[in-house]
């Protein structure tokens, strides 16, 4: 009598032609893409099979992280231009000249 698991060792090394492998990859991708539960254990198994059939190419490493350097004392904030737009820093005469604020 044949053991119930006897068929599994024979399937470990599939000898597929390129056309057969492409067809199998296409069927597995369609099953993964059309499944309602992409994080299910069944899809995880299909993804691992797909990775064995067609491994993803190696990705280029990410560039190293750059150190953040806060801006220096130059620019709009240091030049005083912002003071003309900030009502808290302008004098009462500047507010009246713009006509933006009522004087009571």
C-alpha positions in Angstrom: 0.0 0.0 0.0 1.3 3.5 -0.9 1.7 6.0 2.0 -0.7 9.0 1.8 2.2 11.5 1.5 4.1 9.5 -1.2 3.2 12.0 -4.0 4.7 15.0 -2.3 8.4 14.2 -2.6 8.0 13.5 -6.3 6.6 17.1 -6.8 9.5 19.0 -5.1 11.5 19.4 -8.3 9.1 20.2 -11.1 10.7 20.0 -14.5 8.7 22.7 -16.3 9.3 24.1 -19.8 9.4 27.9 -20.1 5.8 28.0 -21.5 4.5 25.8 -18.7 6.2 28.0 -16.1 4.8 31.1 -17.6 1.3 29.6 -17.7 1.6 28.6 -14.0 2.9 32.0 -13.0 0.0 33.7 -14.9 -2.6 31.4 -13.1 -1.0 32.1 -9.7 -0.9 35.9 -10.3 -4.6 35.9 -11.4 -5.5 33.9 -8.3 -3.6 36.4 -6.1 -5.0 39.5 -7.8 -8.6 38.3 -7.8 -8.8 37.1 -4.2 -10.9 39.1 -1.8 -8.5 38.5 1.1 -5.0 39.4 0.0 -3.5 38.7 3.5 -5.0 35.2 3.9 -2.8 32.2 4.5 -3.8 30.7 1.2 -2.5 33.8 -0.7 0.7 33.8 1.4 1.3 30.2 0.2 0.6 31.3 -3.4 3.0 34.2 -3.1 5.8 31.9 -1.8 5.2 29.6 -4.7 5.3 32.5 -7.1 8.6 33.7 -5.5 10.1 30.3 -6.1 9.0 30.2 -9.8 9.9 33.8 -10.6 12.1 35.5 -8.0 11.9 39.3 -7.9 15.0 41.1 -9.1 17.3 42.5 -6.4 16.5 46.1 -5.6 19.1 48.8 -5.5 19.9 49.8 -1.9 18.4 53.0 -0.6 20.7 56.0 -0.4 22.0 56.8 3.0 19.9 59.1 5.2 20.9 62.7 5.2 21.2 64.7 8.4 18.7 67.4 8.8 20.2 70.9 9.3 17.8 73.6 10.4 17.8 76.7 8.3 20.3 79.4 9.2 19.4 83.0 10.1 18.9 84.0 6.5 15.8 84.3 4.5 12.4 86.0 5.0 12.2 85.5 8.7 15.6 87.2 9.3 15.1 89.9 6.7 12.2 91.6 8.5 9.8 91.2 5.6 7.5 89.1 7.8 7.1 91.9 10.2 5.1 93.9 7.6 2.6 91.1 7.4 2.3 90.3 11.1 -0.3 92.6 12.7 1.1 91.9 16.1 4.5 93.4 15.1 3.3 96.4 13.1 2.6 99.8 14.5 -0.9 101.3 14.7 -0.2 103.7 11.8 0.7 100.8 9.5 -2.7 99.1 10.2 -4.6 102.3 9.5 -2.7 103.0 6.3 -3.6 99.6 4.9 -7.3 100.1 5.7 -7.5 96.5 6.8 -8.3 97.2 10.5 -10.9 99.4 12.0 -9.9 102.0 14.5 -12.3 102.6 17.3 
